[in-house]
Amino acid sequence: MRKLTRILRGGEAAEIAEAAMVLPLVFMLLLGSVWFGRAFNIYSTITQAAQQGAVTAARPVCATCPSGAGWNGTGFPNDTTVGNAVASILQASSIDPNSIPASPNPGLLPCPSPPAPPGGTCNAGPNNIWICRAVQLNPAAVTQPVQCGTVVSFQYPFQFYFPFTSLSMQQITMSAQAQSRMEN
């Protein structure tokens, strides 16, 4: 018994106590870095997916396509093609495109004088991805002409698993929106 008492009074007991206090904090810091890194990865991926969707929606499929092909009788890709472009970027980063919740209509302004596709439209495409075509991209100004294009937007939920904190199982909704000028 005396031997045990002498050991516990020494410096080893203090080191064990310090380690018992510090290691959980270091573990929480490490776990927080991993989860915030994953959140940043998802945010950058959904932003890139929205950009790719906007570019896909704004470019004609081909110059020699028949007049009835594509979106609204034009040579521009339909909503399924744009949705597939977004989904392929998401799936490449192990993000499930079916997890995108329904979101409200972004309510963008239609172009006053639309380019080749007539009128501005906003449709919820596949996987709740909003695809808006022939919308005004810049505010009307005297010095510059109005630019029309496409806007692709959606939201993605992310749930933290950060035990022993107030962030544990908290869900945040990340929004992604990208625009691209329509090319004729």
N, CA, C and O of each residue as an XYZ file, in Angstrom:
736
protein
N       0.819     -1.180      0.000
C       0.000      0.000      0.000
C       0.874      1.261      0.000
O       0.563      2.233     -0.687
N       1.945      1.241      0.755
C       2.835      2.402      0.794
C       3.486      2.640     -0.566
O       3.694      3.777     -0.987
N       3.792      1.563     -1.222
C       4.419      1.701     -2.531
C       3.470      2.396     -3.511
O       3.889      3.260     -4.281
N       2.189      2.013     -3.480
C       1.196      2.633     -4.347
C       1.010      4.107     -4.004
O       0.870      4.937     -4.903
N       1.008      4.435     -2.745
C       0.864      5.822     -2.315
C       2.056      6.644     -2.783
O       1.891      7.782     -3.225
N       3.219      6.096     -2.694
C       4.419      6.799     -3.110
C       4.411      7.035     -4.625
O       4.863      8.083     -5.088
N       3.905      6.079     -5.393
C       3.836      6.227     -6.845
C       2.839      7.312     -7.227
O       3.103      8.123     -8.115
N       1.691      7.324     -6.553
C       0.668      8.299     -6.882
C       1.068      9.719     -6.492
O       0.569     10.678     -7.083
N       1.945      9.873     -5.525
C       2.387     11.200     -5.130
C       3.433     11.755     -6.097
O       3.710     12.954     -6.099
N       3.993     10.906     -6.889
C       5.052     11.338     -7.796
C       4.514     12.098     -8.995
O       3.322     12.395     -9.081
N       5.411     12.408     -9.914
C       5.065     13.184    -11.105
C       4.242     12.410    -12.112
O       3.561     13.012    -12.943
N       4.289     11.058    -12.055
C       3.536     10.283    -13.028
C       2.031     10.482    -12.876
O       1.306     10.516    -13.870
N       1.569     10.612    -11.662
C       0.137     10.801    -11.433
C      -0.320     12.135    -12.009
O      -1.409     12.235    -12.575
N       0.509     13.149    -11.863
C       0.154     14.457    -12.420
C       0.116     14.395    -13.942
O      -0.750     15.007    -14.566
N       1.036     13.670    -14.534
C       1.048     13.535    -15.987
C      -0.181     12.784    -16.483
O      -0.753     13.142    -17.513
N      -0.585     11.756    -15.765
C      -1.776     11.005    -16.149
C      -3.014     11.893    -16.042
O      -3.884     11.857    -16.911
N      -3.090     12.677    -14.990
C      -4.234     13.574    -14.819
C      -4.260     14.645    -15.917
O      -5.322     14.970    -16.447
N      -3.107     15.181    -16.246
C      -3.047     16.179    -17.319
C      -3.463     15.567    -18.652
O      -4.210     16.182    -19.413
N      -2.988     14.371    -18.933
C      -3.355     13.699    -20.177
C      -4.855     13.416    -20.212
O      -5.487     13.538    -21.262
N      -5.418     13.042    -19.081
C      -6.854     12.761    -19.025
C      -7.680     14.023    -19.286
O      -8.809     13.937    -19.769
N      -7.126     15.179    -18.972
C      -7.849     16.421    -19.210
C      -7.614     16.955    -20.635
O      -8.527     17.517    -21.239
N      -6.426     16.788    -21.159
C      -6.069     17.383    -22.439
C      -6.494     16.516    -23.631
O      -6.935     17.060    -24.644
N      -6.379     15.211    -23.543
C      -6.674     14.345    -24.681
C      -8.113     14.476    -25.197
O      -8.298     14.491    -26.414
N      -9.134     14.572    -24.350
C     -10.477     14.778    -24.906
C     -10.604     16.101    -25.678
O     -11.304     16.164    -26.688
N      -9.936     17.138    -25.208
C      -9.988     18.412    -25.928
C      -9.292     18.320    -27.279
O      -9.777     18.862    -28.272
N      -8.172     17.643    -27.314
C      -7.456     17.457    -28.580
C      -8.300     16.613    -29.536
O      -8.369     16.895    -30.732
N      -8.938     15.581    -28.996
C      -9.800     14.739    -29.819
C     -10.968     15.542    -30.386
O     -11.310     15.382    -31.558
N     -11.586     16.404    -29.575
C     -12.697     17.234    -30.049
C     -12.221     18.205    -31.134
O     -12.928     18.430    -32.116
N     -11.041     18.772    -30.963
C     -10.489     19.678    -31.971
C     -10.249     18.935    -33.288
O     -10.560     19.448    -34.363
N      -9.710     17.757    -33.199
C      -9.465     16.944    -34.388
C     -10.773     16.557    -35.066
O     -10.888     16.651    -36.288
N     -11.748     16.128    -34.295
C     -13.036     15.746    -34.851
C     -13.741     16.950    -35.478
O     -14.371     16.823    -36.528
N     -13.639     18.103    -34.845
C     -14.227     19.323    -35.401
C     -13.577     19.703    -36.716
O     -14.262     20.132    -37.644
N     -12.274     19.555    -36.809
C     -11.575     19.860    -38.059
C     -12.043     18.947    -39.183
O     -12.212     19.395    -40.318
N     -12.250     17.686    -38.879
C     -12.707     16.738    -39.894
C     -14.104     17.104    -40.374
O     -14.351     17.121    -41.579
N     -15.027     17.399    -39.452
C     -16.402     17.694    -39.849
C     -16.521     19.041    -40.557
O     -17.285     19.158    -41.515
N     -15.795     20.045    -40.117
C     -15.834     21.318    -40.824
C     -15.161     21.205    -42.189
O     -15.574     21.869    -43.140
N     -14.135     20.374    -42.292
C     -13.512     20.118    -43.587
C     -14.476     19.429    -44.541
O     -14.518     19.758    -45.726
N     -15.248     18.480    -44.034
C     -16.242     17.800    -44.875
C     -17.332     18.781    -45.309
O     -17.785     18.741    -46.453
N     -17.752     19.658    -44.399
C     -18.764     20.666    -44.755
C     -18.232     21.585    -45.853
O     -18.959     21.913    -46.789
N     -16.984     21.997    -45.747
C     -16.389     22.857    -46.778
C     -16.280     22.119    -48.104
O     -16.514     22.702    -49.163
N     -15.927     20.840    -48.051
C     -15.837     20.023    -49.260
C     -17.196     19.923    -49.945
O     -17.287     20.040    -51.167
N     -18.242     19.708    -49.170
C     -19.587     19.615    -49.746
C     -19.996     20.952    -50.329
O     -20.575     20.997    -51.415
N     -19.707     22.047    -49.629
C     -20.070     23.369    -50.139
C     -19.371     23.669    -51.465
O     -20.001     24.159    -52.402
N     -18.085     23.379    -51.544
C     -17.373     23.657    -52.795
C     -17.857     22.735    -53.914
O     -17.884     23.141    -55.075
N     -18.236     21.511    -53.585
C     -18.736     20.586    -54.600
C     -20.093     21.018    -55.133
O     -20.319     20.976    -56.343
N     -21.013     21.438    -54.245
C     -22.328     21.842    -54.743
C     -22.230     23.145    -55.531
O     -23.003     23.365    -56.464
N     -21.285     24.011    -55.164
C     -21.077     25.230    -55.942
C     -20.560     24.891    -57.337
O     -21.019     25.457    -58.330
N     -19.617     23.980    -57.407
C     -19.091     23.549    -58.704
C     -20.173     22.854    -59.533
O     -20.232     23.037    -60.749
N     -21.023     22.061    -58.888
C     -22.098     21.376    -59.602
C     -23.105     22.378    -60.170
O     -23.585     22.213    -61.291
N     -23.424     23.417    -59.392
C     -24.338     24.448    -59.891
C     -23.716     25.188    -61.066
O     -24.408     25.497    -62.037
N     -22.418     25.476    -60.993
C     -21.744     26.140    -62.111
C     -21.773     25.278    -63.362
O     -22.025     25.782    -64.456
N     -21.520     23.997    -63.214
C     -21.537     23.097    -64.374
C     -22.943     22.990    -64.944
O     -23.114     22.929    -66.162
N     -23.951     22.966    -64.080
C     -25.330     22.934    -64.559
C     -25.696     24.190    -65.325
O     -26.359     24.110    -66.359
N     -25.272     25.360    -64.832
C     -25.569     26.622    -65.519
C     -24.882     26.681    -66.875
O     -25.475     27.134    -67.854
N     -23.646     26.231    -66.938
C     -22.922     26.223    -68.213
C     -23.586     25.258    -69.190
O     -23.727     25.573    -70.372
N     -23.991     24.092    -68.707
C     -24.658     23.116    -69.573
C     -25.971     23.675    -70.103
O     -26.285     23.502    -71.281
N     -26.743     24.346    -69.245
C     -28.043     24.888    -69.663
C     -27.903     26.053    -70.628
O     -28.808     26.308    -71.424
N     -26.779     26.767    -70.569
C     -26.612     27.978    -71.381
C     -25.990     27.722    -72.741
O     -25.962     28.625    -73.576
N     -25.498     26.542    -72.986
C     -24.832     26.257    -74.253
C     -25.713     25.381    -75.120
O     -26.265     24.395    -74.632
N     -25.858     25.715    -76.393
C     -26.649     24.856    -77.287
C     -26.017     23.472    -77.396
O     -24.799     23.312    -77.320
N     -26.885     22.478    -77.578
C     -26.395     21.110    -77.717
C     -25.535     20.987    -78.958
O     -24.429     20.450    -78.907
N     -26.040     21.479    -80.058
C     -25.261     21.479    -81.292
C     -25.864     22.499    -82.254
O     -27.036     22.858    -82.138
N     -25.077     22.947    -83.174
C     -25.530     23.969    -84.120
C     -26.427     23.394    -85.200
O     -27.209     24.124    -85.808
N     -26.326     22.109    -85.442
C     -27.099     21.511    -86.530
C     -28.263     20.669    -86.024
O     -28.828     19.884    -86.785
N     -28.637     20.818    -84.743
C     -29.750     20.039    -84.200
C     -31.059     20.456    -84.855
O     -31.199     21.607    -85.270
N     -32.012     19.550    -84.955
C     -33.318     19.928    -85.507
C     -33.984     20.976    -84.622
O     -33.691     21.068    -83.430
N     -34.868     21.752    -85.202
C     -35.454     22.881    -84.491
C     -36.277     22.456    -83.277
O     -36.401     23.245    -82.341
N     -36.835     21.268    -83.247
C     -37.652     20.829    -82.115
C     -36.860     20.163    -81.009
O     -37.448     19.750    -80.009
N     -35.554     20.044    -81.148
C     -34.753     19.338    -80.149
C     -34.471     20.221    -78.941
O     -34.445     21.447    -79.053
N     -34.261     19.600    -77.797
C     -33.835     20.329    -76.602
C     -34.950     21.049    -75.884
O     -36.117     20.665    -75.960
N     -34.570     22.096    -75.188
C     -35.495     22.829    -74.332
C     -36.362     23.774    -75.150
O     -35.846     24.555    -75.949
N     -37.650     23.708    -74.960
C     -38.610     24.662    -75.515
C     -38.465     24.818    -77.033
O     -38.644     25.911    -77.571
N     -38.140     23.719    -77.714
C     -38.022     23.769    -79.169
C     -36.748     24.419    -79.673
O     -36.663     24.769    -80.850
N     -35.756     24.587    -78.810
C     -34.485     25.192    -79.222
C     -33.390     24.137    -79.179
O     -33.650     22.976    -78.862
N     -32.188     24.534    -79.493
C     -31.063     23.611    -79.441
C     -30.417     23.535    -78.061
O     -29.386     22.881    -77.901
N     -31.013     24.199    -77.054
C     -30.451     24.170    -75.701
C     -30.860     22.881    -74.993
O     -31.943     22.358    -75.259
N     -30.017     22.354    -74.094
C     -30.330     21.096    -73.410
C     -31.598     21.202    -72.562
O     -31.928     22.270    -72.047
N     -32.301     20.080    -72.426
C     -33.502     20.058    -71.603
C     -33.124     19.919    -70.119
O     -31.950     19.769    -69.779
N     -34.133     19.971    -69.248
C     -33.890     19.944    -67.810
C     -33.226     18.648    -67.351
O     -32.412     18.663    -66.427
N     -33.563     17.539    -67.981
C     -32.962     16.258    -67.601
C     -31.464     16.261    -67.860
O     -30.695     15.762    -67.039
N     -31.043     16.811    -68.975
C     -29.617     16.881    -69.300
C     -28.880     17.766    -68.299
O     -27.783     17.428    -67.855
N     -29.481     18.892    -67.947
C     -28.861     19.794    -66.965
C     -28.802     19.109    -65.603
O     -27.781     19.176    -64.919
N     -29.894     18.450    -65.205
C     -29.914     17.732    -63.924
C     -28.881     16.628    -63.869
O     -28.269     16.404    -62.825
N     -28.676     15.929    -64.989
C     -27.660     14.879    -65.037
C     -26.255     15.457    -64.914
O     -25.383     14.830    -64.312
N     -26.021     16.645    -65.477
C     -24.705     17.287    -65.348
C     -24.425     17.637    -63.891
O     -23.309     17.452    -63.405
N     -25.442     18.142    -63.198
C     -25.280     18.477    -61.771
C     -25.078     17.203    -60.960
O     -24.192     17.140    -60.108
N     -25.891     16.197    -61.221
C     -25.810     14.941    -60.460
C     -24.464     14.250    -60.637
O     -23.954     13.649    -59.691
N     -23.884     14.323    -61.824
C     -22.595     13.646    -62.039
C     -21.486     14.299    -61.210
O     -20.601     13.604    -60.710
N     -21.524     15.620    -61.060
C     -20.523     16.293    -60.222
C     -20.722     15.901    -58.757
O     -19.753     15.639    -58.044
N     -21.963     15.861    -58.316
C     -22.246     15.501    -56.925
C     -21.822     14.063    -56.638
O     -21.195     13.793    -55.613
N     -22.159     13.146    -57.531
C     -21.824     11.744    -57.311
C     -20.322     11.500    -57.340
O     -19.839     10.580    -56.680
N     -19.583     12.293    -58.081
C     -18.128     12.134    -58.124
C     -17.493     12.432    -56.769
O     -16.391     11.969    -56.476
N     -18.197     13.212    -55.943
C     -17.691     13.540    -54.614
C     -18.471     12.808    -53.519
O     -18.462     13.223    -52.360
N     -19.142     11.721    -53.893
C     -19.917     10.886    -52.968
C     -21.024     11.665    -52.259
O     -21.267     11.465    -51.069
N     -21.686     12.544    -52.990
C     -22.826     13.278    -52.458
C     -24.061     12.779    -53.197
O     -24.078     12.724    -54.427
N     -25.085     12.421    -52.448
C     -26.301     11.859    -53.026
C     -27.191     12.963    -53.580
O     -27.701     13.771    -52.803
N     -27.399     13.029    -54.898
C     -28.263     14.073    -55.458
C     -29.724     13.922    -55.047
O     -30.485     14.886    -55.126
N     -30.128     12.729    -54.610
C     -31.503     12.518    -54.175
C     -31.775     13.149    -52.811
O     -32.927     13.205    -52.381
N     -30.740     13.621    -52.127
C     -30.904     14.254    -50.814
C     -31.226     15.740    -50.921
O     -31.437     16.396    -49.901
N     -31.266     16.273    -52.115
C     -31.566     17.693    -52.289
C     -33.041     17.919    -51.971
O     -33.911     17.342    -52.623
N     -33.328     18.760    -50.967
C     -34.740     18.987    -50.613
C     -35.403     19.948    -51.596
O     -34.733     20.689    -52.315
N     -36.718     19.916    -51.608
C     -37.468     20.878    -52.419
C     -37.232     22.264    -51.836
O     -37.297     22.444    -50.620
N     -36.965     23.223    -52.676
C     -36.720     24.593    -52.219
C     -37.643     25.529    -52.975
O     -38.149     25.177    -54.041
N     -37.867     26.715    -52.435
C     -38.785     27.640    -53.103
C     -38.213     28.162    -54.417
O     -37.002     28.165    -54.638
N     -39.115     28.598    -55.267
C     -38.743     29.180    -56.557
C     -37.855     30.391    -56.304
O     -38.214     31.245    -55.493
N     -36.698     30.494    -56.976
C     -35.813     31.629    -56.732
C     -36.401     32.968    -57.142
O     -35.900     33.998    -56.692
N     -37.441     33.009    -57.974
C     -38.113     34.249    -58.340
C     -37.227     35.244    -59.068
O     -37.149     36.403    -58.662
N     -36.571     34.830    -60.114
C     -35.686     35.707    -60.868
C     -36.477     36.480    -61.921
O     -37.548     36.048    -62.348
N     -35.943     37.618    -62.330
C     -36.607     38.456    -63.327
C     -36.377     37.900    -64.731
O     -35.245     37.571    -65.085
N     -37.450     37.789    -65.546
C     -37.235     37.375    -66.932
C     -36.567     38.500    -67.712
O     -36.652     39.670    -67.342
N     -35.910     38.126    -68.783
C     -35.246     39.122    -69.625
C     -36.279     39.984    -70.329
O     -37.300     39.476    -70.794
N     -36.018     41.299    -70.414
C     -36.954     42.147    -71.135
C     -36.979     41.852    -72.625
O     -38.038     41.903    -73.251
N     -35.837     41.549    -73.188
C     -35.789     41.158    -74.598
C     -34.964     39.881    -74.673
O     -33.745     39.932    -74.834
N     -35.628     38.739    -74.556
C     -34.878     37.484    -74.429
C     -34.106     37.131    -75.687
O     -34.463     37.554    -76.786
N     -33.048     36.355    -75.520
C     -32.317     35.856    -76.679
C     -33.120     34.768    -77.380
O     -34.340     34.712    -77.225
N     -32.478     33.921    -78.131
C     -33.148     32.926    -78.963
C     -34.272     32.165    -78.244
O     -35.356     32.056    -78.818
N     -34.088     31.636    -77.038
C     -35.217     30.980    -76.387
C     -36.241     32.018    -75.949
O     -35.877     32.956    -75.239
N     -37.486     31.893    -76.337
C     -38.476     32.906    -75.989
C     -38.889     32.835    -74.525
O     -39.171     31.754    -74.007
N     -38.924     33.978    -73.865
C     -39.435     34.094    -72.496
C     -38.560     33.465    -71.447
O     -37.819     32.520    -71.720
N     -38.647     33.990    -70.245
C     -37.899     33.439    -69.126
C     -38.735     32.423    -68.372
O     -39.921     32.650    -68.135
N     -38.138     31.318    -67.996
C     -38.843     30.286    -67.243
C     -37.977     29.797    -66.101
O     -36.750     29.778    -66.199
N     -38.626     29.402    -65.019
C     -37.948     28.745    -63.903
C     -38.695     27.460    -63.619
O     -39.888     27.480    -63.316
N     -37.999     26.352    -63.716
C     -38.602     25.041    -63.487
C     -37.788     24.276    -62.468
O     -36.561     24.368    -62.430
N     -38.494     23.516    -61.639
C     -37.808     22.583    -60.745
C     -37.509     21.346    -61.573
O     -38.406     20.572    -61.904
N     -36.245     21.172    -61.900
C     -35.837     20.036    -62.718
C     -35.685     18.784    -61.877
O     -36.203     18.719    -60.761
N     -34.987     17.796    -62.395
C     -34.789     16.562    -61.644
C     -34.026     16.818    -60.348
O     -33.154     17.685    -60.288
N     -34.363     16.060    -59.325
C     -33.709     16.154    -58.006
C     -33.877     17.523    -57.358
O     -33.002     17.951    -56.606
N     -34.974     18.217    -57.629
C     -35.278     19.522    -57.015
C     -34.238     20.590    -57.341
O     -33.965     21.461    -56.515
N     -33.668     20.531    -58.516
C     -32.703     21.529    -58.965
C     -33.467     22.561    -59.793
O     -34.115     22.216    -60.780
N     -33.386     23.825    -59.387
C     -34.072     24.890    -60.121
C     -33.230     25.303    -61.314
O     -32.049     25.623    -61.181
N     -33.859     25.292    -62.484
C     -33.193     25.684    -63.721
C     -33.996     26.843    -64.300
O     -35.139     26.671    -64.724
N     -33.389     28.014    -64.312
C     -34.052     29.221    -64.819
C     -33.355     29.643    -66.100
O     -32.133     29.783    -66.142
N     -34.137     29.843    -67.130
C     -33.584     30.173    -68.447
C     -34.108     31.524    -68.911
O     -35.211     31.939    -68.557
N     -33.297     32.193    -69.706
C     -33.636     33.501    -70.271
C     -34.020     34.479    -69.171
O     -35.041     35.162    -69.255
N     -33.180     34.536    -68.131
C     -33.403     35.483    -67.038
C     -32.359     36.586    -67.116
O     -31.279     36.407    -67.680
N     -32.699     37.714    -66.544
C     -31.790     38.862    -66.548
C     -30.702     38.632    -65.509
O     -30.998     38.412    -64.334
N     -29.442     38.682    -65.939
C     -28.315     38.413    -65.054
C     -27.751     39.659    -64.393
O     -27.203     39.583    -63.293
N     -27.879     40.794    -65.043
C     -27.313     42.024    -64.479
C     -28.420     43.067    -64.338
O     -29.412     43.017    -65.065
N     -28.263     43.994    -63.424
C     -29.270     45.044    -63.317
C     -29.243     45.928    -64.560
O     -28.187     46.198    -65.131
N     -30.403     46.360    -64.951
C     -30.485     47.220    -66.134
C     -29.757     48.527    -65.860
O     -30.043     49.213    -64.879
N     -28.836     48.860    -66.714
C     -28.064     50.095    -66.568
C     -27.972     50.773    -67.921
O     -28.083     50.129    -68.964
N     -27.773     52.052    -67.890
C     -27.690     52.818    -69.124
C     -26.385     52.521    -69.857
O     -26.354     52.508    -71.088
N     -25.321     52.284    -69.116
C     -24.006     52.133    -69.731
C     -23.742     50.745    -70.291
O     -22.834     50.583    -71.106
N     -24.500     49.745    -69.884
C     -24.228     48.397    -70.375
C     -25.530     47.738    -70.812
O     -26.583     48.023    -70.242
N     -25.478     46.866    -71.807
C     -26.698     46.190    -72.250
C     -27.126     45.126    -71.237
O     -26.309     44.621    -70.467
N     -28.384     44.804    -71.252
C     -28.916     43.757    -70.386
C     -28.382     42.411    -70.868
O     -28.411     42.113    -72.062
N     -27.896     41.607    -69.933
C     -27.400     40.281    -70.275
C     -28.395     39.245    -69.789
O     -28.874     39.304    -68.656
N     -28.696     38.297    -70.660
C     -29.622     37.221    -70.330
C     -28.845     35.918    -70.245
O     -27.821     35.740    -70.906
N     -29.345     35.019    -69.426
C     -28.659     33.746    -69.284
C     -29.468     32.754    -68.485
O     -30.689     32.862    -68.371
N     -28.767     31.789    -67.938
C     -29.392     30.737    -67.144
C     -28.871     30.809    -65.721
O     -27.744     31.234    -65.469
N     -29.714     30.387    -64.806
C     -29.347     30.306    -63.393
C     -29.751     28.922    -62.913
O     -30.884     28.493    -63.131
N     -28.842     28.231    -62.268
C     -29.116     26.931    -61.666
C     -28.904     27.075    -60.174
O     -27.862     27.559    -59.731
N     -29.897     26.651    -59.393
C     -29.774     26.775    -57.936
C     -30.426     25.582    -57.254
O     -31.385     24.997    -57.758
N     -29.883     25.241    -56.103
C     -30.455     24.195    -55.262
C     -29.850     24.318    -53.868
O     -28.907     25.077    -53.643
N     -30.412     23.555    -52.947
C     -29.919     23.536    -51.571
C     -29.542     22.110    -51.211
O     -30.071     21.151    -51.773
N     -28.619     21.983    -50.264
C     -28.202     20.651    -49.830
C     -28.079     20.642    -48.309
O     -27.448     21.533    -47.740
N     -28.667     19.656    -47.646
C     -28.567     19.590    -46.181
C     -27.274     18.897    -45.753
O     -26.806     17.962    -46.402
N     -26.716     19.377    -44.653
C     -25.523     18.744    -44.077
C     -25.750     18.618    -42.581
O     -26.175     19.568    -41.923
N     -25.464     17.437    -42.051
C     -25.677     17.194    -40.630
C     -24.345     16.925    -39.945
O     -23.606     16.013    -40.314
N     -24.057     17.749    -38.933
C     -22.839     17.580    -38.146
C     -23.013     16.424    -37.178
O     -24.098     16.225    -36.631
N     -21.971     15.676    -36.968
C     -21.926     14.713    -35.875
C     -20.715     15.104    -35.038
O     -19.579     14.714    -35.307
N     -21.003     15.871    -34.042
C     -19.951     16.453    -33.210
C     -20.336     16.204    -31.749
O     -20.881     17.099    -31.103
N     -20.063     15.004    -31.214
C     -20.584     14.623    -29.901
C     -20.120     15.546    -28.773
O     -19.054     16.158    -28.826
N     -20.973     15.610    -27.757
C     -20.717     16.378    -26.530
C     -20.668     17.885    -26.762
O     -20.109     18.618    -25.947
N     -21.245     18.350    -27.861
C     -21.308     19.791    -28.111
C     -22.725     20.150    -28.561
O     -23.552     19.273    -28.811
N     -22.985     21.425    -28.658
C     -24.304     21.862    -29.126
C     -24.457     21.669    -30.627
O     -25.572     21.768    -31.140
N     -23.377     21.397    -31.345
C     -23.443     21.163    -32.789
C     -23.794     19.732    -33.152
O     -24.029     19.435    -34.323
N     -23.835     18.843    -32.176
C     -24.094     17.444    -32.476
C     -25.475     17.279    -33.097
O     -26.480     17.730    -32.547
N     -25.501     16.628    -34.246
C     -26.709     16.334    -35.006
C     -27.452     17.586    -35.478
O     -28.641     17.515    -35.789
N     -26.769     18.724    -35.535
C     -27.360     19.939    -36.082
C     -27.324     19.857    -37.600
O     -26.339     19.408    -38.186
N     -28.399     20.290    -38.223
C     -28.452     20.264    -39.674
C     -28.414     21.692    -40.207
O     -29.158     22.561    -39.754
N     -27.540     21.912    -41.171
C     -27.491     23.206    -41.849
C     -27.837     22.963    -43.317
O     -27.600     21.880    -43.853
N     -28.387     23.962    -43.938
C     -28.738     23.863    -45.348
C     -27.828     24.796    -46.130
O     -27.827     26.009    -45.921
N     -27.059     24.213    -47.025
C     -26.146     24.986    -47.861
C     -26.831     25.288    -49.185
O     -27.479     24.421    -49.771
N     -26.686     26.510    -49.648
C     -27.292     26.911    -50.919
C     -26.214     27.079    -51.981
O     -25.122     27.581    -51.716
N     -26.551     26.650    -53.173
C     -25.645     26.829    -54.316
C     -26.433     27.473    -55.445
O     -27.543     27.047    -55.766
N     -25.849     28.504    -56.044
C     -26.482     29.164    -57.180
C     -25.372     29.636    -58.119
O     -24.373     30.210    -57.687
N     -25.571     29.382    -59.401
C     -24.602     29.803    -60.404
C     -25.344     30.297    -61.640
O     -26.464     29.874    -61.927
N     -24.701     31.191    -62.354
C     -25.317     31.742    -63.559
C     -24.317     31.700    -64.708
O     -23.103     31.674    -64.505
N     -24.865     31.696    -65.918
C     -24.041     31.687    -67.104
C     -24.807     32.374    -68.229
O     -26.014     32.185    -68.379
N     -24.090     33.175    -69.016
C     -24.736     33.832    -70.174
C     -25.112     32.801    -71.212
O     -24.393     31.826    -71.430
N     -26.241     33.024    -71.848
C     -26.686     32.112    -72.904
C     -25.917     32.418    -74.183
O     -25.753     33.579    -74.558
N     -25.454     31.380    -74.838
C     -24.726     31.506    -76.088
C     -25.631     31.055    -77.224
O     -26.335     30.053    -77.101
N     -25.615     31.773    -78.300
C     -26.415     31.372    -79.464
C     -25.565     30.713    -80.521
O     -26.078     30.315    -81.566
